Amino acid sequence: MCSSDLIGDSPDPALRRRLLVVVGRPVEDPATTAAIATDAGIDGKRDLAEVLILAPARIGFLDRWASDLEPARREAQKTLVISVASLAKVGIAAEARVGDEDIVQAVEDQVGSFKATEVILVTAPDEDDPAAAIAATELSQRLRTGFRRLVVGGA
């Protein structure tokens, strides 16, 4: 993957909107849920979007060293369950997937197959998740689709 590569094709305005929500932490607070609902078109101001929630499996050093990927996958699945349930409460029906541990790679994998027209990255603040901050910068420069980052405070 070359830093000059652009991820995904420019969205075709005639196609249905597809919103890829990448969650580095569970989406459960009202402000984040409301922001995603607005982007998904629940408020009626935009066409409704098809929504895919993606949680990268964030693998720790020792787990990687021991080739034990299951704890990271279970944590990603837990994040997905909380996020999908929170979004369902505000009327968003979403598909959910666990993705690659590298956020940029996970987005690249899904933008191609899901044909996302917009991407939202939900992360902790930069000081709590520096890898997500770096990924957000890279995605904002490389994506041909719409891109937005939502920073969620608190642990």
Residue frames relative to the residue before (quaternion, step in Angstrom):
aa qw qx qy qz dx dy dz
M 1.0000 0.0000 0.0000 0.0000 0.00 0.00 0.00
C 0.2121 -0.7933 0.5660 0.0725 3.55 -0.63 1.14
S 0.5372 -0.6559 0.4175 0.3269 3.59 -0.94 0.85
S 0.6571 0.5007 -0.3335 0.4543 3.60 1.14 -0.33
D 0.4781 0.6587 -0.4478 0.3700 3.60 1.25 -0.13
L 0.2666 -0.7266 0.6053 0.1860 3.54 -1.17 0.61
I 0.3689 -0.7446 0.5176 0.2038 3.54 -0.89 0.93
G 0.8518 0.1347 -0.1198 0.4919 3.54 -0.89 1.01
D 0.5002 -0.6212 0.5123 0.3185 3.51 -1.31 0.30
S 0.5905 -0.5252 0.4510 0.4148 3.55 -1.21 0.39
P 0.4954 -0.6844 0.4346 0.3119 3.59 -0.83 0.91
D 0.3741 -0.6901 0.5774 0.2246 3.53 -1.09 0.81
P 0.4231 -0.7409 0.4530 0.2584 3.62 -0.51 1.10
A 0.6204 0.5499 -0.3492 0.4367 3.61 1.18 -0.40
L 0.6093 0.5620 -0.3495 0.4367 3.60 1.22 -0.36
R 0.5996 -0.5493 0.4429 0.3775 3.54 -1.25 0.47
R 0.5196 -0.6353 0.4728 0.3207 3.56 -1.07 0.72
R 0.0425 -0.7770 0.6281 -0.0038 3.54 -1.01 0.90
L 0.1572 -0.8119 0.5619 0.0202 3.50 -0.61 1.25
L 0.1424 -0.7663 0.6242 0.0537 3.56 -0.73 1.14
V 0.0810 -0.7909 0.6065 0.0073 3.57 -0.60 1.18
V 0.1386 -0.7959 0.5885 0.0301 3.55 -0.50 1.27
V 0.1101 -0.8349 0.5393 0.0092 3.55 -0.52 1.20
G 0.2029 -0.7744 0.5927 0.0887 3.54 -0.68 1.15
R 0.7489 0.1075 -0.0845 0.6484 3.52 1.38 -0.23
P 0.6493 -0.5409 0.3421 0.4110 3.61 -1.11 0.47
V 0.3277 -0.6930 0.6075 0.2083 3.54 -1.15 0.74
E 0.2612 0.7798 -0.5375 0.1866 3.55 -0.45 1.19
D 0.5944 0.5598 -0.3935 0.4224 3.60 1.15 -0.27
P 0.6235 -0.6033 0.3546 0.3485 3.59 -1.05 0.76
A 0.6495 0.5290 -0.3384 0.4287 3.63 0.93 -0.77
T 0.6810 0.4720 -0.2899 0.4790 3.59 0.91 -0.88
T 0.6358 0.5287 -0.3196 0.4628 3.56 0.97 -0.87
A 0.6677 0.4981 -0.2970 0.4668 3.59 0.94 -0.88
A 0.6400 0.5259 -0.3281 0.4541 3.60 0.98 -0.80
I 0.6670 0.4816 -0.3009 0.4824 3.58 0.96 -0.85
A 0.6243 0.5413 -0.3369 0.4514 3.60 1.01 -0.80
T 0.6410 0.5134 -0.3192 0.4729 3.59 0.99 -0.82
D 0.6703 0.4908 -0.2956 0.4717 3.59 0.91 -0.91
A 0.6723 0.4911 -0.2933 0.4699 3.58 1.11 -0.65
G 0.5308 -0.6692 0.3863 0.3481 3.59 1.26 -0.14
I 0.3298 0.7689 -0.4931 0.2386 3.59 1.21 0.31
D 0.6652 0.5214 -0.3048 0.4390 3.60 1.08 -0.67
G 0.5285 -0.6710 0.3855 0.3491 3.60 1.27 -0.05
K 0.5399 0.6363 -0.3998 0.3793 3.60 1.25 -0.04
R 0.7541 0.1992 -0.1251 0.6132 3.58 1.28 -0.32
D 0.6199 -0.4979 0.4254 0.4323 3.56 -1.27 0.26
L 0.5479 -0.6038 0.4596 0.3520 3.55 -1.11 0.67
A 0.2654 -0.7657 0.5681 0.1434 3.55 -1.03 0.80
E 0.4366 -0.5985 0.5919 0.3174 3.52 -1.26 0.52
V 0.1547 -0.8267 0.5391 0.0455 3.61 -0.79 1.01
L 0.0626 -0.7526 0.6553 0.0161 3.52 -1.07 0.93
I 0.1932 -0.7578 0.6157 0.0963 3.56 -0.86 1.05
L 0.0798 -0.8017 0.5923 -0.0094 3.56 -0.82 1.08
A 0.0677 -0.7835 0.6173 0.0204 3.57 -0.83 1.00
P 0.3286 -0.7356 0.5557 0.2051 3.59 -0.56 1.12
A 0.4002 -0.6874 0.5520 0.2503 3.58 -1.05 0.80
R 0.1663 -0.8219 0.5417 0.0591 3.57 -0.10 1.32
I 0.1377 -0.8324 0.5366 0.0160 3.56 -0.18 1.35
G 0.3729 -0.7324 0.5324 0.2029 3.56 -0.86 1.02
F 0.6933 -0.4974 0.3340 0.4004 3.55 -1.26 0.46
L 0.7047 0.4631 -0.2853 0.4556 3.60 0.77 -0.99
D 0.6352 0.5181 -0.3333 0.4658 3.59 1.03 -0.74
R 0.6375 0.5074 -0.3251 0.4800 3.58 1.00 -0.79
W 0.6482 0.5303 -0.3093 0.4505 3.56 0.92 -0.93
A 0.7341 0.3937 -0.2123 0.5110 3.57 1.02 -0.85
S 0.3921 -0.7328 0.4562 0.3181 3.60 1.32 -0.01
D 0.4456 0.6674 -0.4627 0.3767 3.56 1.08 0.78
L 0.0549 -0.8514 0.5212 -0.0207 3.56 0.05 1.33
E 0.5053 0.7063 -0.3969 0.2970 3.57 1.23 -0.41
P 0.6404 0.5143 -0.3698 0.4343 3.67 0.83 -0.72
A 0.6581 0.4994 -0.3142 0.4678 3.60 0.96 -0.81
R 0.6506 0.5040 -0.3215 0.4683 3.61 0.96 -0.78
R 0.6441 0.5135 -0.3227 0.4662 3.61 1.00 -0.82
E 0.6508 0.5071 -0.3152 0.4690 3.60 0.97 -0.83
A 0.6398 0.5097 -0.3207 0.4775 3.60 1.00 -0.81
Q 0.6529 0.5065 -0.3163 0.4659 3.60 0.96 -0.81
K 0.6189 0.5293 -0.3332 0.4751 3.59 1.06 -0.75
T 0.6319 0.5245 -0.3173 0.4742 3.58 0.99 -0.86
L 0.6565 0.5152 -0.3063 0.4580 3.58 0.96 -0.86
V 0.6543 0.5200 -0.3200 0.4461 3.60 0.88 -0.92
I 0.6649 0.4908 -0.3025 0.4749 3.59 0.90 -0.92
S 0.6831 0.5031 -0.2863 0.4453 3.58 0.87 -0.97
V 0.6721 0.4879 -0.3009 0.4687 3.59 0.85 -0.93
A 0.6507 0.5081 -0.3214 0.4637 3.61 0.97 -0.81
S 0.6571 0.5103 -0.3125 0.4584 3.60 0.94 -0.85
L 0.6821 0.4748 -0.2830 0.4787 3.57 0.96 -0.84
A 0.6060 0.5547 -0.3538 0.4472 3.59 1.10 -0.65
K 0.6049 0.5756 -0.3483 0.4260 3.60 1.10 -0.67
V 0.7415 0.3563 -0.2215 0.5236 3.60 1.14 -0.55
G 0.6834 -0.5499 0.2644 0.4009 3.56 1.25 0.45
I 0.5517 0.5963 -0.4110 0.4137 3.60 1.20 0.25
A 0.1701 -0.7422 0.6417 0.0916 3.55 -0.79 1.08
A 0.0370 0.8291 -0.5521 0.0798 3.57 -0.61 1.11
E 0.3928 -0.6401 0.6053 0.2638 3.49 -1.28 0.59
A 0.1623 -0.8018 0.5695 0.0800 3.61 -1.14 0.54
R 0.0002 -0.7975 0.6025 -0.0301 3.55 -1.09 0.81
V 0.3648 -0.6591 0.6047 0.2586 3.53 -1.27 0.52
G 0.1621 -0.8201 0.5463 0.0531 3.56 -0.91 0.95
D 0.7602 -0.3479 0.3060 0.4555 3.49 -1.42 -0.09
E 0.5844 -0.6025 0.4114 0.3552 3.59 -1.12 0.58
D 0.6541 0.4652 -0.3014 0.5146 3.59 1.15 -0.60
I 0.4544 -0.7275 0.4390 0.2675 3.59 -0.51 1.17
V 0.6668 0.4983 -0.3135 0.4571 3.59 0.86 -0.93
Q 0.6580 0.4978 -0.3094 0.4729 3.60 0.94 -0.85
A 0.6327 0.5336 -0.3313 0.4530 3.59 0.99 -0.83
V 0.6582 0.4894 -0.3041 0.4846 3.59 0.97 -0.87
E 0.6434 0.5276 -0.3263 0.4486 3.58 0.89 -0.90
D 0.6421 0.5278 -0.3199 0.4547 3.60 0.95 -0.87
Q 0.7500 0.4200 -0.2242 0.4592 3.60 0.87 -0.94
V 0.5930 0.5738 -0.3820 0.4162 3.61 1.02 -0.67
G 0.6669 0.5141 -0.2998 0.4484 3.57 1.01 -0.79
S 0.7588 0.3855 -0.2197 0.4768 3.58 0.79 -0.96
F 0.7152 0.4332 -0.2465 0.4899 3.61 1.01 -0.73
K 0.2629 -0.7881 0.5060 0.2316 3.60 1.25 -0.44
A 0.0678 0.8366 -0.5355 0.0931 3.56 0.89 1.03
T 0.2724 -0.7449 0.5864 0.1645 3.54 -1.06 0.79
E 0.7741 0.1121 -0.0623 0.6200 3.57 1.29 -0.40
V 0.1393 -0.7748 0.6128 0.0690 3.55 -1.16 0.70
I 0.0827 -0.7516 0.6531 0.0425 3.55 -1.03 0.92
L 0.1553 -0.7684 0.6167 0.0715 3.57 -0.89 0.99
V 0.1252 -0.7851 0.6053 0.0400 3.58 -0.68 1.14
T 0.0875 0.8182 -0.5550 0.1223 3.56 -0.53 1.22
A 0.5588 -0.5191 0.5109 0.3964 3.49 -1.43 0.00
P 0.6672 -0.4633 0.3655 0.4546 3.61 -1.21 0.14
D 0.7007 -0.5038 0.3172 0.3932 3.57 -1.21 0.61
E 0.6878 0.4940 -0.2995 0.4395 3.59 0.86 -0.89
D 0.6837 0.4620 -0.2821 0.4894 3.60 1.18 -0.50
D 0.8008 0.0989 -0.0319 0.5899 3.59 1.15 -0.55
P 0.1172 -0.8430 0.5218 0.0579 3.60 0.38 1.22
A 0.6042 0.5616 -0.3648 0.4320 3.63 1.07 -0.64
A 0.6496 0.5040 -0.3179 0.4721 3.59 1.02 -0.74
A 0.6181 0.5384 -0.3452 0.4571 3.59 1.05 -0.70
I 0.6521 0.4989 -0.3057 0.4821 3.57 0.97 -0.85
A 0.6529 0.5105 -0.3096 0.4661 3.59 0.96 -0.89
A 0.6379 0.5325 -0.3342 0.4448 3.61 0.97 -0.80
T 0.6435 0.5120 -0.3199 0.4706 3.56 0.97 -0.82
E 0.6739 0.4940 -0.2971 0.4620 3.57 0.88 -0.93
L 0.6703 0.4983 -0.3054 0.4572 3.59 0.90 -0.88
S 0.6482 0.5257 -0.3327 0.4392 3.59 0.95 -0.80
Q 0.6856 0.4686 -0.2743 0.4849 3.57 1.15 -0.59
R 0.7737 0.4166 -0.1858 0.4397 3.57 1.00 -0.79
L 0.6279 0.5663 -0.3546 0.3993 3.60 1.02 -0.64
R 0.3171 -0.7237 0.5828 0.1899 3.54 -1.10 0.77
T 0.6013 0.5263 -0.3537 0.4861 3.57 1.29 -0.14
G 0.6439 -0.4591 0.4027 0.4610 3.55 -1.28 -0.01
F 0.0490 -0.8043 0.5922 0.0049 3.59 -1.03 0.74
R 0.0615 0.7724 -0.6285 0.0675 3.51 -1.09 0.86
R 0.2110 -0.7598 0.6022 0.1248 3.56 -1.12 0.72
L 0.1345 -0.7538 0.6390 0.0736 3.54 -1.00 0.93
V 0.1814 -0.7829 0.5890 0.0846 3.58 -0.72 1.08
V 0.1474 -0.7932 0.5901 0.0296 3.54 -0.74 1.17
G 0.3081 -0.7749 0.5288 0.1581 3.57 -0.71 1.07
G 0.7199 0.4518 -0.3253 0.4144 3.53 -1.35 0.13
A 0.4095 -0.7252 0.5057 0.2251 3.53 -1.12 0.71
